[in-house]
Amino acid sequence: MLEYTWRWFGPKDRITFDEIRQTGATGIVTALHRIPVGEIWNRENILERKDIIERAGFRWSVVESIPVHEDIKRRTGRYKEFIENYKLSLINLAEFGIHTVCYNFMPILDWSRTDLLYKFTDNSEVTRFDFAKFVAFDLQILQRESAEKSYPREVVKEANSYFNNLTSAEIQDLKNTVLLGLPGSGEEYTLDELKAKLKTYEKIDNRQLKSNLFDFLEEIIPVAEKYGIRLAIHPDDPPWPLLGLPRIVSTEKDIGEIIAVMDSPANGFTLCTGSLGAGYFNNVSNIAKKFSHRINFAHLRNVTRDEKLNFNENYFLEGDIDMYDVMQILVQEMSQRKKKKRSDWQIPMRPDHGNQILGDIGRENYPGYGLYGRMKSLAEIRGLEFGVIRSNTI
């Protein structure tokens, strides 16, 4: 069986351990959000968080995440120091039995949406990405230099038309939504700060960023391997370039190249069905099957998408991703690992962004991280897995 986990944002999270326990989750996915990016996660802070989780009857299953400093991504400034700090953080986590670490290599912004409370067909609330709206932000609100060259002419026209019909309140809402930074960090950028950060990537294209990632992996994978850490790089969300920034973990080809650069169980990825699935060009089942041996963590959610690069969250069993097929692959992979007597045969997973439903509507939540929508997703995930295991199809 999958290890059922729940993302918890620390002691300030409004969702309690008692509520999490009632969802069926047994593991916790969390991070030390208060530690500045690039600094070492010391033993004292790790042990403090681990004790809180274990006293509540859970296991700290996955770290999500140890953020990668922008200097490492750009390979400039203090990047050597920050890589050494990253290594020490991994070693300290391993000392306390925490062996799965999710991370991402997305420049500046972690994930991007244009609507955080998009009204779904049943009046629940979901996050949504509307490509023309995002382009309108880039062209009209951010006013990035030469931004119009990044988009097809018809999209620029649609974006400008959309923006010209917005009220001042709608403009402010779009601005606030796109400027939202790392979920759980509370970090937000002003327009000037974002422009300044974008300039630091002007000379870094996909090829250079991927080279920087490979250099980073060549440094940390041997350490992770030595201490039994399973790293899981998270796909880009969404899986295409934004604001002129490069994207390098967006496709089957990208994931294959990342895994090949250091062929080790420590060098794996997070199967995020929503992030990969947002791209109509990605076949999530094919990606899961081809690289199942390197799935070190799974985010399970569904999306509805189109070829214009628009998408929104959907209920777990109702979007465009074949979750039954994905589950078959995960169950088969765990079976193979168990036969090989691997200690890491069980894949940790968590229900990812869920619809805000029932009592979550109107309450303050991290976008996509309410209680009831994720609880529903987890129930459906558990039921689907049970059905797959009991069937004779695998």
C-alpha positions as CSV (number, residue, x, y, z in Angstrom):
1,M,0.0,0.0,0.0
2,L,1.0,3.6,-0.6
3,E,2.1,5.5,2.5
4,Y,-0.8,8.0,3.0
5,T,0.6,11.4,4.0
6,W,-0.7,14.9,4.6
7,R,1.0,18.2,3.9
8,W,1.1,20.2,7.2
9,F,2.5,23.8,7.3
10,G,3.7,23.7,10.9
11,P,2.3,24.8,14.2
12,K,0.5,27.8,12.6
13,D,-1.5,25.5,10.2
14,R,-5.2,25.8,11.1
15,I,-5.7,22.1,10.4
16,T,-5.1,20.2,13.5
17,F,-3.4,16.8,14.0
18,D,-6.8,15.4,15.2
19,E,-8.4,16.4,11.9
20,I,-5.5,15.0,9.9
21,R,-5.8,11.7,11.8
22,Q,-9.4,11.5,10.8
23,T,-8.6,11.7,7.1
24,G,-6.7,8.4,7.2
25,A,-3.2,9.9,6.8
26,T,-0.5,8.4,8.9
27,G,2.5,10.4,7.7
28,I,3.3,14.1,7.7
29,V,4.9,16.1,4.9
30,T,6.3,19.4,6.2
31,A,9.3,21.7,6.2
32,L,11.1,24.2,8.5
33,H,9.6,27.2,6.8
34,R,11.1,29.7,9.3
35,I,14.7,28.8,8.3
36,P,15.9,31.3,5.7
37,V,16.7,29.8,2.3
38,G,20.3,28.6,2.1
39,E,20.9,28.2,5.8
40,I,21.6,24.8,7.5
41,W,18.7,22.9,9.0
42,N,20.4,22.1,12.3
43,R,19.7,19.1,14.5
44,E,17.9,21.0,17.2
45,N,15.3,22.4,14.8
46,I,14.8,19.1,13.0
47,L,14.4,17.2,16.3
48,E,11.9,19.8,17.7
49,R,9.7,19.4,14.6
50,K,10.0,15.6,14.6
51,D,9.0,15.4,18.3
52,I,5.9,17.5,17.7
53,I,4.8,15.2,14.9
54,E,5.6,12.0,16.7
55,R,3.9,13.1,19.9
56,A,0.8,13.4,17.8
57,G,1.1,9.9,16.6
58,F,2.5,10.5,13.1
59,R,5.7,10.0,11.3
60,W,7.6,12.8,9.5
61,S,7.6,11.0,6.2
62,V,8.7,13.6,3.7
63,V,10.5,16.9,3.8
64,E,8.8,19.3,1.4
65,S,11.0,21.0,0.9
66,I,14.5,22.2,1.5
67,P,14.4,25.2,-0.8
68,V,17.3,25.5,-3.3
69,H,18.8,29.0,-3.1
70,E,18.7,31.2,-6.2
71,D,22.5,31.4,-6.2
72,I,22.6,27.7,-6.7
73,K,20.2,27.9,-9.6
74,R,22.2,30.7,-11.2
75,R,25.5,29.2,-10.1
76,T,26.7,32.5,-8.8
77,G,27.4,34.4,-5.6
78,R,27.6,32.2,-2.6
79,Y,26.4,29.0,-4.4
80,K,29.3,26.9,-3.2
81,E,28.5,27.7,0.5
82,F,24.8,27.1,-0.1
83,I,25.5,23.7,-1.6
84,E,27.6,22.7,1.4
85,N,24.8,23.9,3.7
86,Y,22.3,21.7,1.6
87,K,24.5,18.7,2.1
88,L,24.7,19.3,5.9
89,S,20.9,19.7,6.1
90,L,20.5,16.3,4.3
91,I,22.9,14.6,6.7
92,N,21.1,16.1,9.7
93,L,17.8,14.9,8.4
94,A,19.1,11.4,7.9
95,E,20.4,11.3,11.5
96,F,16.8,11.5,12.7
97,G,15.5,8.9,10.2
98,I,14.0,11.3,7.7
99,H,15.0,10.0,4.3
100,T,12.7,11.5,1.6
101,V,13.3,15.1,0.4
102,C,11.2,16.8,-2.2
103,Y,12.7,19.9,-3.8
104,N,12.3,22.0,-7.0
105,F,14.5,23.9,-9.3
106,M,12.0,26.5,-10.6
107,P,13.5,30.0,-10.8
108,I,12.0,32.7,-8.5
109,L,8.4,31.5,-8.5
110,D,7.3,28.1,-7.1
111,W,3.9,27.7,-8.7
112,S,1.7,30.2,-10.6
113,R,-2.1,30.7,-10.9
114,T,-4.3,33.5,-12.1
115,D,-7.3,32.5,-9.9
116,L,-7.2,31.1,-6.4
117,L,-10.9,30.8,-5.8
118,Y,-12.3,30.0,-9.2
119,K,-15.9,29.0,-9.0
120,F,-16.2,25.3,-10.1
121,T,-19.3,23.8,-11.6
122,D,-20.7,22.7,-8.3
123,N,-19.9,26.0,-6.6
124,S,-16.8,24.6,-4.9
125,E,-13.6,26.7,-5.3
126,V,-10.5,25.6,-7.2
127,T,-7.3,27.2,-8.4
128,R,-7.0,28.0,-12.1
129,F,-4.4,29.1,-14.6
130,D,-5.7,31.2,-17.5
131,F,-2.9,31.8,-20.0
132,A,-4.3,35.0,-21.5
133,K,-4.9,36.4,-18.0
134,F,-1.3,35.6,-17.1
135,V,-0.1,37.3,-20.3
136,A,-2.1,40.3,-19.4
137,F,-0.3,40.5,-16.0
138,D,3.0,40.2,-17.8
139,L,2.2,42.9,-20.4
140,Q,0.1,45.4,-18.6
141,I,0.8,45.0,-14.9
142,L,4.4,43.9,-14.7
143,Q,5.2,45.6,-18.0
144,R,8.2,43.4,-18.5
145,E,10.5,44.7,-21.2
146,S,9.9,43.0,-24.6
147,A,7.3,40.7,-23.0
148,E,5.1,40.7,-26.1
149,K,7.9,38.8,-27.9
150,S,7.3,35.9,-25.6
151,Y,3.8,35.2,-26.9
152,P,1.9,34.5,-30.1
153,R,0.3,37.7,-31.6
154,E,-3.2,36.4,-31.1
155,V,-2.6,35.7,-27.4
156,V,-1.2,39.2,-26.9
157,K,-4.3,40.6,-28.6
158,E,-6.6,38.5,-26.3
159,A,-4.7,39.4,-23.2
160,N,-4.8,43.2,-24.0
161,S,-8.6,43.0,-24.7
162,Y,-9.1,41.1,-21.4
163,F,-7.1,43.6,-19.4
164,N,-8.9,46.6,-20.9
165,N,-12.2,45.3,-19.5
166,L,-11.0,44.8,-15.9
167,T,-12.0,47.0,-13.0
168,S,-9.3,48.4,-10.7
169,A,-10.3,45.8,-8.1
170,E,-9.9,42.9,-10.6
171,I,-6.5,44.3,-11.6
172,Q,-5.4,44.3,-8.0
173,D,-6.6,40.8,-7.5
174,L,-4.8,39.5,-10.5
175,K,-1.6,41.3,-9.4
176,N,-1.8,39.8,-5.9
177,T,-2.5,36.3,-7.2
178,V,0.4,36.1,-9.6
179,L,2.8,37.7,-7.1
180,L,2.1,35.1,-4.5
181,G,5.4,33.4,-3.8
182,L,6.2,30.1,-2.2
183,P,3.2,28.4,-0.7
184,G,3.6,28.2,3.1
185,S,6.4,30.8,3.2
186,G,4.3,33.9,3.3
187,E,6.7,35.5,0.9
188,E,5.4,37.9,-1.6
189,Y,7.1,40.2,-4.2
190,T,6.4,43.7,-5.2
191,L,6.5,44.4,-9.0
192,D,9.9,46.1,-8.7
193,E,11.3,43.2,-6.7
194,L,10.0,40.7,-9.3
195,K,11.5,42.7,-12.2
196,A,14.9,42.9,-10.4
197,K,14.8,39.1,-9.8
198,L,13.9,38.4,-13.4
199,K,16.9,40.4,-14.6
200,T,19.2,38.0,-12.8
201,Y,18.1,35.3,-15.2
202,E,18.4,37.3,-18.4
203,K,21.5,35.4,-19.5
204,I,20.3,32.0,-18.3
205,D,18.4,29.9,-20.8
206,N,17.1,26.3,-20.5
207,R,20.4,24.8,-21.4
208,Q,22.3,26.8,-18.8
209,L,19.8,26.2,-16.0
210,K,19.8,22.5,-16.7
211,S,23.6,22.5,-16.6
212,N,23.4,24.2,-13.2
213,L,21.0,21.6,-12.0
214,F,23.2,18.8,-13.1
215,D,26.2,20.4,-11.4
216,F,24.1,20.6,-8.2
217,L,23.1,16.9,-8.5
218,E,26.7,15.8,-9.0
219,E,27.5,17.5,-5.7
220,I,24.6,16.3,-3.5
221,I,23.6,12.9,-4.9
222,P,26.7,11.2,-3.5
223,V,25.9,12.6,-0.1
224,A,22.3,11.6,-0.3
225,E,23.2,8.1,-1.5
226,K,25.7,7.7,1.4
227,Y,23.1,8.7,4.0
228,G,20.1,6.9,2.5
229,I,18.3,10.1,1.3
230,R,15.9,9.7,-1.6
231,L,15.6,13.1,-3.4
232,A,12.5,13.8,-5.4
233,I,12.7,16.8,-7.8
234,H,9.2,18.3,-8.3
235,P,8.1,19.1,-11.9
236,D,7.6,22.7,-13.0
237,D,4.1,24.1,-12.2
238,P,2.9,24.9,-14.8
239,P,5.2,23.0,-17.2
240,W,6.1,25.8,-19.6
241,P,8.1,29.0,-19.5
242,L,6.7,32.0,-17.5
243,L,7.9,35.6,-17.5
244,G,10.8,34.7,-19.8
245,L,12.2,32.3,-17.2
246,P,13.5,28.9,-18.2
247,R,11.8,25.6,-17.3
248,I,13.7,22.4,-17.2
249,V,11.5,19.8,-15.4
250,S,8.4,19.9,-17.6
251,T,8.4,16.9,-19.9
252,E,9.2,13.3,-20.2
253,K,12.5,14.2,-21.9
254,D,13.5,16.5,-19.0
255,I,12.9,13.9,-16.4
256,G,14.8,11.3,-18.4
257,E,17.8,13.6,-18.6
258,I,17.7,14.4,-14.9
259,I,17.6,10.8,-13.9
260,A,20.3,9.8,-16.4
261,V,22.8,12.4,-15.2
262,M,23.3,10.5,-11.9
263,D,21.8,7.0,-12.1
264,S,21.1,6.4,-8.4
265,P,18.0,5.6,-6.2
266,A,18.9,8.9,-4.5
267,N,18.2,10.8,-7.7
268,G,14.4,10.5,-8.2
269,F,11.4,12.6,-8.9
270,T,8.1,13.5,-7.5
271,L,5.3,12.2,-9.6
272,C,3.0,15.2,-9.5
273,T,0.1,14.3,-11.7
274,G,-1.3,17.8,-11.6
275,S,1.8,19.7,-12.5
276,L,2.8,17.3,-15.3
277,G,-0.8,16.9,-16.3
278,A,-1.5,20.6,-16.7
279,G,0.5,20.3,-20.0
280,Y,-1.7,18.8,-22.8
281,F,1.5,17.6,-24.3
282,N,2.3,15.3,-21.4
283,N,1.1,11.7,-21.1
284,V,1.3,11.3,-17.3
285,S,0.8,7.5,-17.5
286,N,3.7,7.1,-19.9
287,I,5.9,9.2,-17.7
288,A,4.9,7.3,-14.6
289,K,5.5,3.9,-16.3
290,K,8.8,4.8,-17.9
291,F,10.3,6.2,-14.8
292,S,8.5,4.3,-12.1
293,H,11.8,3.0,-10.6
294,R,12.7,6.6,-9.7
295,I,9.4,7.7,-8.2
296,N,10.4,8.7,-4.7
297,F,7.3,10.6,-3.8
298,A,3.8,11.2,-5.4
299,H,1.4,14.2,-5.4
300,L,-1.9,12.9,-6.7
301,R,-4.4,15.3,-8.1
302,N,-6.4,15.8,-11.3
303,V,-6.8,18.7,-13.6
304,T,-8.9,19.8,-16.6
305,R,-6.7,21.3,-19.3
306,D,-6.8,22.5,-22.9
307,E,-4.4,23.2,-25.8
308,K,-4.4,26.9,-25.1
309,L,-2.5,26.3,-21.8
310,N,-5.5,26.8,-19.6
311,F,-6.2,24.5,-16.7
312,N,-7.9,24.2,-13.4
313,E,-8.0,21.7,-10.5
314,N,-10.7,19.0,-10.7
315,Y,-11.9,16.2,-8.4
316,F,-9.5,13.3,-8.2
317,L,-11.5,10.9,-10.4
318,E,-13.0,13.5,-12.8
319,G,-10.3,15.3,-14.7
320,D,-8.2,14.7,-17.8
321,I,-5.6,12.4,-16.1
322,D,-6.2,8.7,-16.1
323,M,-5.8,8.1,-12.4
324,Y,-6.7,4.4,-12.6
325,D,-3.8,3.9,-15.0
326,V,-1.5,5.9,-12.7
327,M,-2.5,3.9,-9.7
328,Q,-1.9,0.6,-11.5
329,I,1.6,1.7,-12.2
330,L,2.3,2.8,-8.6
331,V,0.9,-0.5,-7.2
332,Q,2.9,-2.6,-9.7
333,E,6.1,-0.6,-8.9
334,M,5.7,-1.1,-5.2
335,S,5.1,-4.8,-5.7
336,Q,8.3,-5.1,-7.7
337,R,10.3,-3.2,-5.0
338,K,8.9,-5.4,-2.3
339,K,10.0,-8.6,-4.2
340,K,13.5,-7.1,-4.4
341,K,13.3,-6.7,-0.6
342,R,13.9,-2.9,-0.9
343,S,13.6,-1.0,2.3
344,D,12.0,1.9,0.4
345,W,9.4,-0.2,-1.4
346,Q,6.5,1.9,-0.1
347,I,6.0,5.1,-2.0
348,P,4.8,8.1,0.1
349,M,2.0,10.1,-1.5
350,R,-0.2,12.9,-0.5
351,P,-3.4,14.3,-1.8
352,D,-2.5,17.5,-3.6
353,H,-4.5,20.6,-4.2
354,G,-8.1,19.8,-3.6
355,N,-11.4,21.6,-4.3
356,Q,-12.4,23.9,-1.4
357,I,-15.8,22.4,-0.4
358,L,-18.2,22.3,2.5
359,G,-16.8,24.1,5.6
360,D,-13.6,25.1,3.9
361,I,-15.4,27.7,1.8
362,G,-14.9,31.1,3.2
363,R,-12.2,30.1,5.5
364,E,-8.5,31.1,5.2
365,N,-6.5,28.3,3.6
366,Y,-3.3,28.1,1.7
367,P,-4.4,27.9,-2.0
368,G,-5.6,24.3,-2.6
369,Y,-4.8,23.1,0.9
370,G,-8.2,23.1,2.7
371,L,-9.3,20.2,4.8
372,Y,-12.4,18.7,3.3
373,G,-11.3,18.7,-0.4
374,R,-8.1,16.9,0.4
375,M,-9.9,14.5,2.7
376,K,-12.2,13.6,-0.1
377,S,-9.3,13.1,-2.5
378,L,-7.5,10.9,0.0
379,A,-10.6,8.8,0.4
380,E,-10.8,8.3,-3.3
381,I,-7.1,7.5,-3.6
382,R,-7.4,4.9,-0.9
383,G,-10.5,3.4,-2.5
384,L,-8.9,3.3,-5.9
385,E,-5.7,1.7,-4.6
386,F,-7.7,-1.0,-2.7
387,G,-9.7,-1.7,-5.9
388,V,-6.6,-2.0,-8.0
389,I,-4.9,-4.3,-5.5
390,R,-7.9,-6.6,-5.3
391,S,-8.4,-6.8,-9.0
392,N,-6.8,-9.2,-11.3
393,T,-5.6,-6.6,-13.8
394,I,-2.0,-6.3,-12.6
